[in-house]
């Protein structure tokens, strides 16, 4: 029996080094005329790159370039960032928050939650809520049926997020027990709610088909979008993500170079992954070329981190509508990608992580007064009008409920204008219909048409407005000035 020994890292020594050498963060608005440079140098640890990227993407900042170097137990990373309008980061309160959030170690970073009082953003799980996690076959009406059952059982959905990819769906609901206005704590009630939801999920599954549903207290340390990646990976949505082929235009004849394309043809416009080994330096070089979009870096780094790979060097840039990411990495045990099976899995998981968040269908941004059963009513309207939800993000702030839905009809085609008008009238509140023009310039917000039920009843034409997609990071921006007095100075 062969025994392999890997390196051992004492967590107490790692924590001591972290305290002796906390990250130093410099926000540079002078070096580049087009963007703000966020420069970080720190003692290295597994997962720190993901933590830094997570801080920036949670604020809806756009990372256009990044240079990463972390050899010798120390890292020096540079991120080129702008806001969603393509402007530099000049707000002193926001700058202070970025420095504090990145500089905090793992323990203190969990305490940085002064964003909006009771934080119900779907990006972070809250210990005040019960989390419902589900994976299964994607089908029209799934979210509607689940939210209807929850409403009937007296469970209030405070926040929810849904992704679909490769005929699979994953969602996380954050629930409050309506009579108690708190988490669902009674074991018998938890079992009853879970049993009722399992009946909904199981209804359209064939015998032996994979699915999962879990109702439990939320884990405060887990980022919700990262958890969705983990759920979909566990559901193996990545298995049909690519055609393995050699690009005819490739000049490299090395047999150790494998190229993976996502699409129906070799010369497709989808995600392309190239993997090779650099024996001199002892790295595996992974090159990912895809269409540029927000949060792309977070998604790829999240996939690599959860597969236990360590990024030692990386260069990320965008060229027009195309993003190019190159990583020099090893597994946490020090090994490179030696076998074809390892490379295949890494390529599949990277392609899946890149494609899961790609939006399909028309986007509706909804703002409406919050009430019990609201999500059930809204999703029922979608279902009754023959629409399917491809992605959704819903949350609450005070007495307002806000959400973003990506919709298409049940055959996968675009939603007709007549159907849009119908559902807007039925939903009420304020609904923004976003023009899906597939613009490659992700630094600028999309053009939107704002239509409310009141203006439609008067026969109004609506109004056009330039604004970014609804997100809970945007809500944080509006709270920064009020919260600035709670920030403490950073020790240098």
SULMO-V652620 format. One record per run of one state. SS is the DSSP state (H for helix, E for strand, L for the rest). FROM is the first residue (numbers start at 1). TO is the last residue. If there is no record, write none. Layout:
ss=SS from=FROM to=TO
ss=SS from=FROM to=TO
//
This chain:
ss=L from=1 to=10
ss=H from=11 to=20
ss=L from=21 to=23
ss=E from=24 to=28
ss=L from=29 to=35
ss=E from=36 to=43
ss=L from=44 to=47
ss=H from=48 to=58
ss=L from=59 to=61
ss=E from=62 to=69
ss=L from=70 to=70
ss=H from=71 to=73
ss=E from=74 to=82
ss=L from=83 to=91
ss=H from=92 to=103
ss=L from=104 to=105
ss=H from=106 to=109
ss=L from=110 to=123
ss=E from=124 to=124
ss=L from=125 to=129
ss=E from=130 to=137
ss=L from=138 to=141
ss=H from=142 to=152
ss=L from=153 to=154
ss=E from=155 to=165
ss=L from=166 to=167
ss=E from=168 to=177
ss=L from=178 to=181
ss=E from=182 to=182
ss=L from=183 to=186
ss=H from=187 to=202
ss=L from=203 to=211
ss=E from=212 to=217
ss=L from=218 to=222
ss=E from=223 to=223
ss=H from=224 to=234
ss=L from=235 to=242
ss=E from=243 to=244
ss=L from=245 to=257
ss=E from=258 to=261
ss=L from=262 to=271
ss=E from=272 to=278
ss=L from=279 to=282
ss=E from=283 to=291
ss=L from=292 to=295
ss=H from=296 to=306
ss=L from=307 to=308
ss=E from=309 to=319
ss=L from=320 to=321
ss=E from=322 to=331
ss=L from=332 to=339
ss=H from=340 to=355
ss=L from=356 to=361
ss=E from=362 to=369
ss=L from=370 to=373
ss=H from=374 to=384
ss=L from=385 to=386
ss=E from=387 to=397
ss=L from=398 to=399
ss=E from=400 to=409
ss=L from=410 to=416
ss=H from=417 to=427
ss=L from=428 to=429
ss=E from=430 to=434
ss=L from=435 to=446
ss=E from=447 to=452
ss=H from=453 to=457
ss=L from=458 to=462
ss=E from=463 to=466
ss=L from=467 to=471
ss=H from=472 to=486
ss=L from=487 to=492
//
